[in-house]
Amino acid sequence: MDKQIIGIVAGILTSTSLIPQAVKSWKDKKASDVSYLMFFILLAGNGLWAWYGILLQDWPIIITNAFAFLMDLLMISLKWKFAKNEK
Amino acid sequence: MDKQIIGIVAGILTSTSLIPQAVKSWKDKKASDVSYLMFFILLAGNGLWAWYGILLQDWPIIITNAFAFLMDLLMISLKWKFAKNEK
């Protein structure tokens, strides 16, 4: 298989993986078992990846990580919003 | 800051982000709010990234994604193991 296709599919998978988690947390109205620290580390990591992409002027790196950065922010807000439902 | 340092720090952050999630799930003995689908997508994504790294013979890509792949497997097994504690 072509290298670039593998890289693109890999990037799409890792950057969209948070969608099912966000959907689940939204439906369940709770996210108590989800780690805040994981998302803060991901926020820093995806932010740095996006910055790295900007320095390299590599659009796939910028777009996938900017998207993941927004998903990290969404998950942090969902967890914060549903904190009242945690036991 | 040097590009390579940004990339390396970004890679370390995104690949180690699952450690606090695994520690939390292990301590709580439950992971019901965590999405199985997220970890299966990550497993496929990190696996493809590692393969991409092998094709490019790029060790940082291989090591960070092989590590993340193992963490995905660990989270899937923790969620499966603690399923009996889910309501």
Backbone of each chain as nested JSON, in Angstrom:
{
  "chains": [
    {"id": "A", "residues": [
      {"number": 1, "name": "MET", "atoms": {"N": [0.858, -1.2, 0.0], "CA": [0.0, 0.0, 0.0], "C": [0.893, 1.249, 0.0]}},
      {"number": 2, "name": "ASP", "atoms": {"N": [0.382, 2.306, -0.565], "CA": [1.151, 3.543, -0.635], "C": [1.342, 4.15, 0.763]}},
      {"number": 3, "name": "LYS", "atoms": {"N": [2.587, 4.537, 1.045], "CA": [2.944, 5.11, 2.35], "C": [2.023, 6.246, 2.764]}},
      {"number": 4, "name": "GLN", "atoms": {"N": [1.808, 7.166, 1.833], "CA": [1.012, 8.352, 2.162], "C": [-0.406, 8.015, 2.574]}},
      {"number": 5, "name": "ILE", "atoms": {"N": [-0.975, 6.985, 1.897], "CA": [-2.335, 6.574, 2.242], "C": [-2.363, 6.031, 3.679]}},
      {"number": 6, "name": "ILE", "atoms": {"N": [-1.356, 5.219, 4.026], "CA": [-1.274, 4.68, 5.384], "C": [-1.185, 5.824, 6.397]}},
      {"number": 7, "name": "GLY", "atoms": {"N": [-0.334, 6.807, 6.11], "CA": [-0.185, 7.947, 7.013], "C": [-1.477, 8.744, 7.15]}},
      {"number": 8, "name": "ILE", "atoms": {"N": [-2.162, 8.952, 6.034], "CA": [-3.405, 9.741, 6.064], "C": [-4.497, 8.993, 6.837]}},
      {"number": 9, "name": "VAL", "atoms": {"N": [-4.654, 7.678, 6.543], "CA": [-5.671, 6.891, 7.253], "C": [-5.34, 6.853, 8.756]}},
      {"number": 10, "name": "ALA", "atoms": {"N": [-4.055, 6.65, 9.084], "CA": [-3.63, 6.633, 10.49], "C": [-3.987, 7.953, 11.17]}},
      {"number": 11, "name": "GLY", "atoms": {"N": [-3.705, 9.07, 10.493], "CA": [-3.99, 10.392, 11.055], "C": [-5.475, 10.636, 11.255]}},
      {"number": 12, "name": "ILE", "atoms": {"N": [-6.282, 10.183, 10.281], "CA": [-7.736, 10.347, 10.403], "C": [-8.248, 9.531, 11.587]}},
      {"number": 13, "name": "LEU", "atoms": {"N": [-7.767, 8.281, 11.721], "CA": [-8.213, 7.424, 12.826], "C": [-7.848, 8.018, 14.185]}},
      {"number": 14, "name": "THR", "atoms": {"N": [-6.57, 8.397, 14.367], "CA": [-6.183, 8.87, 15.701], "C": [-6.832, 10.218, 16.025]}},
      {"number": 15, "name": "SER", "atoms": {"N": [-7.096, 11.051, 14.999], "CA": [-7.687, 12.353, 15.328], "C": [-9.207, 12.293, 15.478]}},
      {"number": 16, "name": "THR", "atoms": {"N": [-9.862, 11.256, 14.939], "CA": [-11.314, 11.181, 15.087], "C": [-11.723, 10.214, 16.208]}},
      {"number": 17, "name": "SER", "atoms": {"N": [-10.724, 9.573, 16.852], "CA": [-11.043, 8.567, 17.874], "C": [-11.839, 9.162, 19.039]}},
      {"number": 18, "name": "LEU", "atoms": {"N": [-11.692, 10.476, 19.272], "CA": [-12.396, 11.079, 20.403], "C": [-13.876, 11.31, 20.122]}},
      {"number": 19, "name": "ILE", "atoms": {"N": [-14.292, 11.204, 18.853], "CA": [-15.714, 11.434, 18.541], "C": [-16.616, 10.433, 19.284]}},
      {"number": 20, "name": "PRO", "atoms": {"N": [-16.363, 9.094, 19.197], "CA": [-17.245, 8.179, 19.938], "C": [-17.232, 8.415, 21.445]}},
      {"number": 21, "name": "GLN", "atoms": {"N": [-16.064, 8.839, 21.994], "CA": [-16.01, 9.124, 23.43], "C": [-16.901, 10.321, 23.768]}},
      {"number": 22, "name": "ALA", "atoms": {"N": [-16.833, 11.377, 22.958], "CA": [-17.649, 12.575, 23.206], "C": [-19.137, 12.237, 23.067]}},
      {"number": 23, "name": "VAL", "atoms": {"N": [-19.498, 11.427, 22.054], "CA": [-20.899, 11.038, 21.847], "C": [-21.39, 10.234, 23.052]}},
      {"number": 24, "name": "LYS", "atoms": {"N": [-20.564, 9.285, 23.499], "CA": [-20.94, 8.462, 24.657], "C": [-21.132, 9.321, 25.91]}},
      {"number": 25, "name": "SER", "atoms": {"N": [-20.175, 10.23, 26.173], "CA": [-20.268, 11.073, 27.365], "C": [-21.515, 11.953, 27.299]}},
      {"number": 26, "name": "TRP", "atoms": {"N": [-21.837, 12.454, 26.087], "CA": [-23.007, 13.31, 25.91], "C": [-24.298, 12.527, 26.179]}},
      {"number": 27, "name": "LYS", "atoms": {"N": [-24.369, 11.305, 25.636], "CA": [-25.567, 10.469, 25.813], "C": [-25.753, 10.053, 27.268]}},
      {"number": 28, "name": "ASP", "atoms": {"N": [-24.638, 9.634, 27.916], "CA": [-24.716, 9.141, 29.297], "C": [-24.871, 10.284, 30.299]}},
      {"number": 29, "name": "LYS", "atoms": {"N": [-24.597, 11.513, 29.856], "CA": [-24.598, 12.692, 30.753], "C": [-23.637, 12.486, 31.926]}},
      {"number": 30, "name": "LYS", "atoms": {"N": [-22.601, 11.712, 31.712], "CA": [-21.558, 11.584, 32.727], "C": [-20.257, 11.1, 32.12]}},
      {"number": 31, "name": "ALA", "atoms": {"N": [-19.168, 11.452, 32.787], "CA": [-17.839, 11.074, 32.3], "C": [-16.903, 10.899, 33.487]}},
      {"number": 32, "name": "SER", "atoms": {"N": [-17.465, 10.348, 34.586], "CA": [-16.664, 10.283, 35.816], "C": [-15.469, 9.338, 35.719]}},
      {"number": 33, "name": "ASP", "atoms": {"N": [-15.559, 8.306, 34.856], "CA": [-14.447, 7.356, 34.747], "C": [-13.364, 7.828, 33.782]}},
      {"number": 34, "name": "VAL", "atoms": {"N": [-13.646, 8.952, 33.111], "CA": [-12.698, 9.475, 32.128], "C": [-11.693, 10.362, 32.865]}},
      {"number": 35, "name": "SER", "atoms": {"N": [-10.41, 10.237, 32.504], "CA": [-9.36, 10.978, 33.204], "C": [-9.203, 12.4, 32.654]}},
      {"number": 36, "name": "TYR", "atoms": {"N": [-9.352, 13.41, 33.566], "CA": [-9.086, 14.806, 33.183], "C": [-7.651, 14.939, 32.672]}},
      {"number": 37, "name": "LEU", "atoms": {"N": [-6.722, 14.3, 33.43], "CA": [-5.302, 14.46, 33.124], "C": [-4.995, 13.992, 31.701]}},
      {"number": 38, "name": "MET", "atoms": {"N": [-5.632, 12.871, 31.271], "CA": [-5.423, 12.411, 29.898], "C": [-5.737, 13.529, 28.906]}},
      {"number": 39, "name": "PHE", "atoms": {"N": [-6.862, 14.213, 29.105], "CA": [-7.259, 15.234, 28.136], "C": [-6.408, 16.494, 28.216]}},
      {"number": 40, "name": "PHE", "atoms": {"N": [-5.904, 16.832, 29.421], "CA": [-5.015, 17.989, 29.501], "C": [-3.671, 17.676, 28.823]}},
      {"number": 41, "name": "ILE", "atoms": {"N": [-3.201, 16.424, 28.985], "CA": [-1.954, 16.038, 28.31], "C": [-2.167, 16.029, 26.793]}},
      {"number": 42, "name": "LEU", "atoms": {"N": [-3.336, 15.5, 26.345], "CA": [-3.64, 15.475, 24.909], "C": [-3.756, 16.894, 24.345]}},
      {"number": 43, "name": "LEU", "atoms": {"N": [-4.349, 17.8, 25.151], "CA": [-4.504, 19.191, 24.731], "C": [-3.123, 19.799, 24.461]}},
      {"number": 44, "name": "ALA", "atoms": {"N": [-2.201, 19.579, 25.39], "CA": [-0.835, 20.091, 25.213], "C": [-0.168, 19.396, 24.025]}},
      {"number": 45, "name": "GLY", "atoms": {"N": [-0.328, 18.069, 23.934], "CA": [0.308, 17.298, 22.86], "C": [-0.213, 17.672, 21.483]}},
      {"number": 46, "name": "ASN", "atoms": {"N": [-1.549, 17.716, 21.325], "CA": [-2.125, 18.064, 20.027], "C": [-1.82, 19.524, 19.668]}},
      {"number": 47, "name": "GLY", "atoms": {"N": [-1.772, 20.396, 20.694], "CA": [-1.415, 21.794, 20.453], "C": [0.008, 21.906, 19.898]}},
      {"number": 48, "name": "LEU", "atoms": {"N": [0.938, 21.15, 20.534], "CA": [2.332, 21.158, 20.061], "C": [2.443, 20.55, 18.663]}},
      {"number": 49, "name": "TRP", "atoms": {"N": [1.688, 19.457, 18.38], "CA": [1.692, 18.851, 17.047], "C": [1.226, 19.851, 15.997]}},
      {"number": 50, "name": "ALA", "atoms": {"N": [0.158, 20.618, 16.331], "CA": [-0.357, 21.607, 15.388], "C": [0.705, 22.682, 15.121]}},
      {"number": 51, "name": "TRP", "atoms": {"N": [1.399, 23.098, 16.2], "CA": [2.471, 24.093, 16.077], "C": [3.599, 23.519, 15.191]}},
      {"number": 52, "name": "TYR", "atoms": {"N": [3.929, 22.249, 15.431], "CA": [4.937, 21.551, 14.626], "C": [4.513, 21.552, 13.151]}},
      {"number": 53, "name": "GLY", "atoms": {"N": [3.221, 21.273, 12.893], "CA": [2.695, 21.286, 11.53], "C": [2.804, 22.666, 10.892]}},
      {"number": 54, "name": "ILE", "atoms": {"N": [2.561, 23.71, 11.707], "CA": [2.663, 25.084, 11.186], "C": [4.113, 25.377, 10.779]}},
      {"number": 55, "name": "LEU", "atoms": {"N": [5.062, 24.962, 11.641], "CA": [6.481, 25.185, 11.343], "C": [6.902, 24.465, 10.067]}},
      {"number": 56, "name": "LEU", "atoms": {"N": [6.338, 23.245, 9.859], "CA": [6.679, 22.46, 8.663], "C": [5.795, 22.833, 7.473]}},
      {"number": 57, "name": "GLN", "atoms": {"N": [4.779, 23.67, 7.722], "CA": [3.753, 23.997, 6.724], "C": [3.148, 22.719, 6.124]}},
      {"number": 58, "name": "ASP", "atoms": {"N": [2.853, 21.785, 7.057], "CA": [2.28, 20.498, 6.655], "C": [0.796, 20.497, 7.039]}},
      {"number": 59, "name": "TRP", "atoms": {"N": [-0.081, 20.68, 6.052], "CA": [-1.511, 20.823, 6.323], "C": [-2.165, 19.604, 6.973]}},
      {"number": 60, "name": "PRO", "atoms": {"N": [-1.848, 18.372, 6.553], "CA": [-2.478, 17.226, 7.248], "C": [-2.176, 17.225, 8.747]}},
      {"number": 61, "name": "ILE", "atoms": {"N": [-0.932, 17.534, 9.141], "CA": [-0.585, 17.573, 10.569], "C": [-1.37, 18.685, 11.267]}},
      {"number": 62, "name": "ILE", "atoms": {"N": [-1.456, 19.866, 10.623], "CA": [-2.162, 21.004, 11.232], "C": [-3.646, 20.669, 11.42]}},
      {"number": 63, "name": "ILE", "atoms": {"N": [-4.29, 20.203, 10.339], "CA": [-5.746, 19.986, 10.393], "C": [-6.129, 18.884, 11.371]}},
      {"number": 64, "name": "THR", "atoms": {"N": [-5.441, 17.702, 11.3], "CA": [-5.826, 16.601, 12.185], "C": [-5.607, 16.967, 13.658]}},
      {"number": 65, "name": "ASN", "atoms": {"N": [-4.512, 17.702, 13.944], "CA": [-4.246, 18.034, 15.341], "C": [-5.066, 19.207, 15.842]}},
      {"number": 66, "name": "ALA", "atoms": {"N": [-5.398, 20.151, 14.969], "CA": [-6.282, 21.25, 15.375], "C": [-7.654, 20.662, 15.7]}},
      {"number": 67, "name": "PHE", "atoms": {"N": [-8.099, 19.694, 14.883], "CA": [-9.377, 19.031, 15.147], "C": [-9.327, 18.285, 16.49]}},
      {"number": 68, "name": "ALA", "atoms": {"N": [-8.255, 17.523, 16.706], "CA": [-8.109, 16.767, 17.955], "C": [-8.055, 17.717, 19.157]}},
      {"number": 69, "name": "PHE", "atoms": {"N": [-7.389, 18.866, 18.992], "CA": [-7.286, 19.885, 20.052], "C": [-8.689, 20.348, 20.458]}},
      {"number": 70, "name": "LEU", "atoms": {"N": [-9.549, 20.605, 19.45], "CA": [-10.927, 21.027, 19.723], "C": [-11.716, 19.919, 20.423]}},
      {"number": 71, "name": "MET", "atoms": {"N": [-11.483, 18.653, 20.007], "CA": [-12.158, 17.52, 20.653], "C": [-11.714, 17.381, 22.115]}},
      {"number": 72, "name": "ASP", "atoms": {"N": [-10.42, 17.639, 22.383], "CA": [-9.918, 17.592, 23.768], "C": [-10.648, 18.648, 24.608]}},
      {"number": 73, "name": "LEU", "atoms": {"N": [-10.773, 19.871, 24.052], "CA": [-11.478, 20.945, 24.759], "C": [-12.926, 20.547, 25.017]}},
      {"number": 74, "name": "LEU", "atoms": {"N": [-13.568, 19.93, 24.002], "CA": [-14.958, 19.493, 24.144], "C": [-15.093, 18.471, 25.276]}},
      {"number": 75, "name": "MET", "atoms": {"N": [-14.172, 17.476, 25.31], "CA": [-14.244, 16.444, 26.348], "C": [-14.025, 17.03, 27.743]}},
      {"number": 76, "name": "ILE", "atoms": {"N": [-13.094, 17.99, 27.859], "CA": [-12.851, 18.637, 29.157], "C": [-14.117, 19.381, 29.589]}},
      {"number": 77, "name": "SER", "atoms": {"N": [-14.787, 20.068, 28.634], "CA": [-16.013, 20.804, 29.013], "C": [-17.15, 19.843, 29.348]}},
      {"number": 78, "name": "LEU", "atoms": {"N": [-17.256, 18.713, 28.607], "CA": [-18.306, 17.732, 28.923], "C": [-18.102, 17.167, 30.319]}},
      {"number": 79, "name": "LYS", "atoms": {"N": [-16.845, 16.834, 30.631], "CA": [-16.564, 16.259, 31.953], "C": [-16.883, 17.279, 33.046]}},
      {"number": 80, "name": "TRP", "atoms": {"N": [-16.549, 18.535, 32.794], "CA": [-16.8, 19.593, 33.767], "C": [-18.313, 19.796, 33.931]}},
      {"number": 81, "name": "LYS", "atoms": {"N": [-19.013, 19.827, 32.782], "CA": [-20.476, 20.058, 32.769], "C": [-21.227, 18.956, 33.519]}},
      {"number": 82, "name": "PHE", "atoms": {"N": [-20.766, 17.699, 33.376], "CA": [-21.484, 16.578, 33.968], "C": [-20.947, 16.208, 35.355]}},
      {"number": 83, "name": "ALA", "atoms": {"N": [-20.018, 17.021, 35.875], "CA": [-19.402, 16.707, 37.173], "C": [-20.47, 16.567, 38.252]}},
      {"number": 84, "name": "LYS", "atoms": {"N": [-21.552, 17.325, 38.146], "CA": [-22.632, 17.269, 39.162], "C": [-23.322, 15.909, 39.183]}},
      {"number": 85, "name": "ASN", "atoms": {"N": [-23.21, 15.142, 38.069], "CA": [-23.83, 13.814, 38.03], "C": [-22.916, 12.727, 38.607]}},
      {"number": 86, "name": "GLU", "atoms": {"N": [-21.688, 13.138, 38.995], "CA": [-20.756, 12.125, 39.499], "C": [-21.07, 11.835, 40.96]}},
      {"number": 87, "name": "LYS", "atoms": {"N": [-20.875, 10.597, 41.296], "CA": [-21.203, 10.245, 42.693], "C": [-19.986, 10.51, 43.585]}}
    ]},
    {"id": "B", "residues": [
      {"number": 1, "name": "MET", "atoms": {"N": [12.002, 27.881, 19.186], "CA": [12.389, 26.543, 19.666], "C": [12.66, 25.646, 18.46]}},
      {"number": 2, "name": "ASP", "atoms": {"N": [13.544, 24.711, 18.648], "CA": [13.894, 23.8, 17.555], "C": [12.704, 22.898, 17.193]}},
      {"number": 3, "name": "LYS", "atoms": {"N": [12.454, 22.807, 15.88], "CA": [11.342, 22.001, 15.353], "C": [11.331, 20.596, 15.919]}},
      {"number": 4, "name": "GLN", "atoms": {"N": [12.492, 19.948, 15.861], "CA": [12.56, 18.545, 16.279], "C": [12.182, 18.353, 17.742]}},
      {"number": 5, "name": "ILE", "atoms": {"N": [12.581, 19.333, 18.576], "CA": [12.247, 19.236, 20.005], "C": [10.73, 19.313, 20.17]}},
      {"number": 6, "name": "ILE", "atoms": {"N": [10.084, 20.241, 19.432], "CA": [8.621, 20.376, 19.504], "C": [7.961, 19.058, 19.096]}},
      {"number": 7, "name": "GLY", "atoms": {"N": [8.433, 18.465, 17.992], "CA": [7.87, 17.203, 17.528], "C": [8.049, 16.079, 18.532]}},
      {"number": 8, "name": "ILE", "atoms": {"N": [9.241, 16.014, 19.126], "CA": [9.517, 14.943, 20.092], "C": [8.662, 15.102, 21.347]}},
      {"number": 9, "name": "VAL", "atoms": {"N": [8.592, 16.353, 21.872], "CA": [7.771, 16.593, 23.069], "C": [6.304, 16.286, 22.758]}},
      {"number": 10, "name": "ALA", "atoms": {"N": [5.825, 16.725, 21.577], "CA": [4.438, 16.47, 21.169], "C": [4.174, 14.962, 21.124]}},
      {"number": 11, "name": "GLY", "atoms": {"N": [5.1, 14.207, 20.539], "CA": [4.951, 12.756, 20.43], "C": [4.931, 12.07, 21.775]}},
      {"number": 12, "name": "ILE", "atoms": {"N": [5.814, 12.537, 22.683], "CA": [5.851, 11.942, 24.021], "C": [4.53, 12.212, 24.742]}},
      {"number": 13, "name": "LEU", "atoms": {"N": [4.021, 13.468, 24.637], "CA": [2.758, 13.813, 25.315], "C": [1.603, 12.979, 24.778]}},
      {"number": 14, "name": "THR", "atoms": {"N": [1.43, 12.939, 23.444], "CA": [0.255, 12.228, 22.926], "C": [0.359, 10.724, 23.167]}},
      {"number": 15, "name": "SER", "atoms": {"N": [1.589, 10.182, 23.18], "CA": [1.673, 8.73, 23.36], "C": [1.616, 8.317, 24.827]}},
      {"number": 16, "name": "THR", "atoms": {"N": [1.913, 9.243, 25.762], "CA": [1.848, 8.87, 27.179], "C": [0.537, 9.319, 27.828]}},
      {"number": 17, "name": "SER", "atoms": {"N": [-0.332, 9.99, 27.05], "CA": [-1.573, 10.534, 27.625], "C": [-2.469, 9.441, 28.207]}},
      {"number": 18, "name": "LEU", "atoms": {"N": [-2.331, 8.21, 27.691], "CA": [-3.197, 7.133, 28.186], "C": [-2.762, 6.596, 29.547]}},
      {"number": 19, "name": "ILE", "atoms": {"N": [-1.545, 6.931, 29.981], "CA": [-1.077, 6.423, 31.286], "C": [-2.007, 6.878, 32.418]}},
      {"number": 20, "name": "PRO", "atoms": {"N": [-2.315, 8.207, 32.552], "CA": [-3.207, 8.585, 33.661], "C": [-4.601, 7.944, 33.555]}},
      {"number": 21, "name": "GLN", "atoms": {"N": [-5.078, 7.711, 32.312], "CA": [-6.383, 7.046, 32.157], "C": [-6.307, 5.607, 32.668]}},
      {"number": 22, "name": "ALA", "atoms": {"N": [-5.251, 4.897, 32.311], "CA": [-5.1, 3.505, 32.756], "C": [-4.953, 3.444, 34.278]}},
      {"number": 23, "name": "VAL", "atoms": {"N": [-4.179, 4.37, 34.856], "CA": [-3.987, 4.399, 36.311], "C": [-5.33, 4.656, 36.996]}},
      {"number": 24, "name": "LYS", "atoms": {"N": [-6.094, 5.632, 36.477], "CA": [-7.399, 5.961, 37.069], "C": [-8.347, 4.756, 36.988]}},
      {"number": 25, "name": "SER", "atoms": {"N": [-8.4, 4.102, 35.808], "CA": [-9.301, 2.959, 35.646], "C": [-8.912, 1.83, 36.589]}},
      {"number": 26, "name": "TRP", "atoms": {"N": [-7.596, 1.622, 36.754], "CA": [-7.11, 0.568, 37.637], "C": [-7.486, 0.855, 39.086]}},
      {"number": 27, "name": "LYS", "atoms": {"N": [-7.295, 2.122, 39.53], "CA": [-7.604, 2.501, 40.915], "C": [-9.107, 2.41, 41.183]}},
      {"number": 28, "name": "ASP", "atoms": {"N": [-9.919, 2.921, 40.24], "CA": [-11.376, 2.951, 40.425], "C": [-12.009, 1.569, 40.235]}},
      {"number": 29, "name": "LYS", "atoms": {"N": [-11.266, 0.64, 39.642], "CA": [-11.794, -0.693, 39.299], "C": [-13.042, -0.595, 38.433]}},
      {"number": 30, "name": "LYS", "atoms": {"N": [-13.123, 0.453, 37.647], "CA": [-14.214, 0.577, 36.683], "C": [-13.845, 1.558, 35.571]}},
      {"number": 31, "name": "ALA", "atoms": {"N": [-14.488, 1.349, 34.407], "CA": [-14.208, 2.22, 33.265], "C": [-15.451, 2.3, 32.386]}},
      {"number": 32, "name": "SER", "atoms": {"N": [-16.617, 2.321, 33.066], "CA": [-17.869, 2.245, 32.294], "C": [-18.121, 3.472, 31.42]}},
      {"number": 33, "name": "ASP", "atoms": {"N": [-17.576, 4.653, 31.826], "CA": [-17.82, 5.863, 31.034], "C": [-16.838, 6.003, 29.874]}},
      {"number": 34, "name": "VAL", "atoms": {"N": [-15.857, 5.091, 29.839], "CA": [-14.847, 5.154, 28.791], "C": [-15.374, 4.408, 27.564]}},
      {"number": 35, "name": "SER", "atoms": {"N": [-15.163, 4.986, 26.388], "CA": [-15.692, 4.4, 25.158], "C": [-14.785, 3.288, 24.608]}},
      {"number": 36, "name": "TYR", "atoms": {"N": [-15.369, 2.069, 24.453], "CA": [-14.637, 0.976, 23.802], "C": [-14.227, 1.393, 22.392]}},
      {"number": 37, "name": "LEU", "atoms": {"N": [-15.188, 2.015, 21.668], "CA": [-14.953, 2.362, 20.265], "C": [-13.739, 3.282, 20.12]}},
      {"number": 38, "name": "MET", "atoms": {"N": [-13.592, 4.249, 21.054], "CA": [-12.424, 5.134, 21.009], "C": [-11.138, 4.303, 21.0]}},
      {"number": 39, "name": "PHE", "atoms": {"N": [-11.065, 3.291, 21.9], "CA": [-9.816, 2.533, 22.01], "C": [-9.595, 1.589, 20.831]}},
      {"number": 40, "name": "PHE", "atoms": {"N": [-10.694, 1.079, 20.229], "CA": [-10.508, 0.241, 19.044], "C": [-10.044, 1.093, 17.844]}},
      {"number": 41, "name": "ILE", "atoms": {"N": [-10.574, 2.322, 17.749], "CA": [-10.123, 3.222, 16.671], "C": [-8.657, 3.607, 16.893]}},
      {"number": 42, "name": "LEU", "atoms": {"N": [-8.305, 3.885, 18.172], "CA": [-6.919, 4.233, 18.487], "C": [-5.981, 3.064, 18.198]}},
      {"number": 43, "name": "LEU", "atoms": {"N": [-6.46, 1.83, 18.497], "CA": [-5.657, 0.635, 18.251], "C": [-5.327, 0.538, 16.756]}},
      {"number": 44, "name": "ALA", "atoms": {"N": [-6.35, 0.718, 15.916], "CA": [-6.138, 0.689, 14.461], "C": [-5.24, 1.856, 14.036]}},
      {"number": 45, "name": "GLY", "atoms": {"N": [-5.511, 3.047, 14.58], "CA": [-4.749, 4.245, 14.194], "C": [-3.287, 4.158, 14.602]}},
      {"number": 46, "name": "ASN", "atoms": {"N": [-3.017, 3.783, 15.877], "CA": [-1.638, 3.67, 16.344], "C": [-0.917, 2.523, 15.632]}},
      {"number": 47, "name": "GLY", "atoms": {"N": [-1.649, 1.44, 15.331], "CA": [-1.054, 0.329, 14.581], "C": [-0.601, 0.784, 13.197]}},
      {"number": 48, "name": "LEU", "atoms": {"N": [-1.475, 1.542, 12.509], "CA": [-1.11, 2.06, 11.188], "C": [0.052, 3.051, 11.267]}},
      {"number": 49, "name": "TRP", "atoms": {"N": [0.044, 3.918, 12.319], "CA": [1.162, 4.857, 12.5], "C": [2.478, 4.105, 12.67]}},
      {"number": 50, "name": "ALA", "atoms": {"N": [2.447, 3.015, 13.458], "CA": [3.664, 2.232, 13.679], "C": [4.141, 1.616, 12.357]}},
      {"number": 51, "name": "TRP", "atoms": {"N": [3.182, 1.126, 11.584], "CA": [3.509, 0.546, 10.268], "C": [4.116, 1.63, 9.35]}},
      {"number": 52, "name": "TYR", "atoms": {"N": [3.509, 2.82, 9.392], "CA": [4.011, 3.97, 8.63], "C": [5.458, 4.284, 9.055]}},
      {"number": 53, "name": "GLY", "atoms": {"N": [5.699, 4.238, 10.366], "CA": [7.041, 4.474, 10.886], "C": [8.035, 3.429, 10.398]}},
      {"number": 54, "name": "ILE", "atoms": {"N": [7.569, 2.163, 10.328], "CA": [8.438, 1.088, 9.845], "C": [8.798, 1.334, 8.378]}},
      {"number": 55, "name": "LEU", "atoms": {"N": [7.798, 1.724, 7.568], "CA": [8.039, 2.004, 6.151], "C": [9.027, 3.151, 5.979]}},
      {"number": 56, "name": "LEU", "atoms": {"N": [8.928, 4.17, 6.854], "CA": [9.831, 5.333, 6.776], "C": [11.136, 5.093, 7.53]}},
      {"number": 57, "name": "GLN", "atoms": {"N": [11.218, 3.964, 8.256], "CA": [12.334, 3.663, 9.158], "C": [12.592, 4.824, 10.11]}},
      {"number": 58, "name": "ASP", "atoms": {"N": [11.476, 5.355, 10.651], "CA": [11.539, 6.489, 11.572], "C": [11.269, 5.972, 12.983]}},
      {"number": 59, "name": "TRP", "atoms": {"N": [12.342, 5.841, 13.788], "CA": [12.223, 5.234, 15.114], "C": [11.315, 5.981, 16.079]}},
      {"number": 60, "name": "PRO", "atoms": {"N": [11.343, 7.331, 16.124], "CA": [10.412, 8.001, 17.051], "C": [8.95, 7.658, 16.742]}},
      {"number": 61, "name": "ILE", "atoms": {"N": [8.563, 7.601, 15.459], "CA": [7.181, 7.251, 15.101], "C": [6.878, 5.818, 15.536]}},
      {"number": 62, "name": "ILE", "atoms": {"N": [7.82, 4.898, 15.274], "CA": [7.605, 3.486, 15.631], "C": [7.432, 3.334, 17.147]}},
      {"number": 63, "name": "ILE", "atoms": {"N": [8.4, 3.882, 17.908], "CA": [8.394, 3.663, 19.365], "C": [7.18, 4.292, 20.035]}},
      {"number": 64, "name": "THR", "atoms": {"N": [6.864, 5.587, 19.702], "CA": [5.745, 6.248, 20.381], "C": [4.427, 5.544, 20.054]}},
      {"number": 65, "name": "ASN", "atoms": {"N": [4.26, 5.079, 18.799], "CA": [2.994, 4.454, 18.43], "C": [2.892, 3.007, 18.875]}},
      {"number": 66, "name": "ALA", "atoms": {"N": [4.028, 2.3, 18.929], "CA": [3.999, 0.939, 19.46], "C": [3.622, 1.006, 20.943]}},
      {"number": 67, "name": "PHE", "atoms": {"N": [4.168, 2.005, 21.662], "CA": [3.831, 2.186, 23.073], "C": [2.344, 2.505, 23.227]}},
      {"number": 68, "name": "ALA", "atoms": {"N": [1.836, 3.437, 22.401], "CA": [0.42, 3.814, 22.463], "C": [-0.473, 2.606, 22.132]}},
      {"number": 69, "name": "PHE", "atoms": {"N": [-0.045, 1.785, 21.169], "CA": [-0.779, 0.572, 20.781], "C": [-0.933, -0.352, 21.99]}},
      {"number": 70, "name": "LEU", "atoms": {"N": [0.16, -0.541, 22.748], "CA": [0.109, -1.39, 23.936], "C": [-0.807, -0.789, 25.007]}},
      {"number": 71, "name": "MET", "atoms": {"N": [-0.783, 0.552, 25.136], "CA": [-1.66, 1.22, 26.111], "C": [-3.132, 1.053, 25.702]}},
      {"number": 72, "name": "ASP", "atoms": {"N": [-3.411, 1.098, 24.391], "CA": [-4.784, 0.884, 23.915], "C": [-5.253, -0.518, 24.298]}},
      {"number": 73, "name": "LEU", "atoms": {"N": [-4.371, -1.519, 24.072], "CA": [-4.702, -2.906, 24.437], "C": [-4.954, -3.016, 25.934]}},
      {"number": 74, "name": "LEU", "atoms": {"N": [-4.098, -2.336, 26.727], "CA": [-4.25, -2.368, 28.189], "C": [-5.599, -1.785, 28.595]}},
      {"number": 75, "name": "MET", "atoms": {"N": [-5.993, -0.641, 28.002], "CA": [-7.271, -0.005, 28.356], "C": [-8.457, -0.891, 27.953]}},
      {"number": 76, "name": "ILE", "atoms": {"N": [-8.353, -1.534, 26.79], "CA": [-9.437, -2.432, 26.362], "C": [-9.562, -3.595, 27.35]}},
      {"number": 77, "name": "SER", "atoms": {"N": [-8.4, -4.142, 27.807], "CA": [-8.483, -5.257, 28.761], "C": [-8.986, -4.791, 30.121]}},
      {"number": 78, "name": "LEU", "atoms": {"N": [-8.583, -3.565, 30.549], "CA": [-9.076, -3.06, 31.841], "C": [-10.582, -2.879, 31.784]}},
      {"number": 79, "name": "LYS", "atoms": {"N": [-11.069, -2.308, 30.676], "CA": [-12.512, -2.072, 30.557], "C": [-13.258, -3.418, 30.561]}},
      {"number": 80, "name": "TRP", "atoms": {"N": [-12.696, -4.411, 29.877], "CA": [-13.309, -5.73, 29.8], "C": [-13.302, -6.387, 31.187]}},
      {"number": 81, "name": "LYS", "atoms": {"N": [-12.131, -6.282, 31.864], "CA": [-11.96, -6.883, 33.205], "C": [-12.946, -6.302, 34.213]}},
      {"number": 82, "name": "PHE", "atoms": {"N": [-13.173, -4.977, 34.145], "CA": [-14.019, -4.327, 35.148], "C": [-15.48, -4.242, 34.715]}},
      {"number": 83, "name": "ALA", "atoms": {"N": [-15.823, -4.894, 33.609], "CA": [-17.195, -4.814, 33.087], "C": [-18.203, -5.288, 34.128]}},
      {"number": 84, "name": "LYS", "atoms": {"N": [-17.797, -6.248, 34.958], "CA": [-18.708, -6.785, 35.983], "C": [-19.061, -5.73, 37.033]}},
      {"number": 85, "name": "ASN", "atoms": {"N": [-18.23, -4.682, 37.164], "CA": [-18.518, -3.614, 38.128], "C": [-19.434, -2.541, 37.546]}},
      {"number": 86, "name": "GLU", "atoms": {"N": [-19.777, -2.703, 36.245], "CA": [-20.612, -1.683, 35.612], "C": [-22.065, -1.941, 35.946]}},
      {"number": 87, "name": "LYS", "atoms": {"N": [-22.776, -0.86, 36.069], "CA": [-24.197, -1.031, 36.433], "C": [-25.021, -1.282, 35.17]}}
    ]}
  ]
}
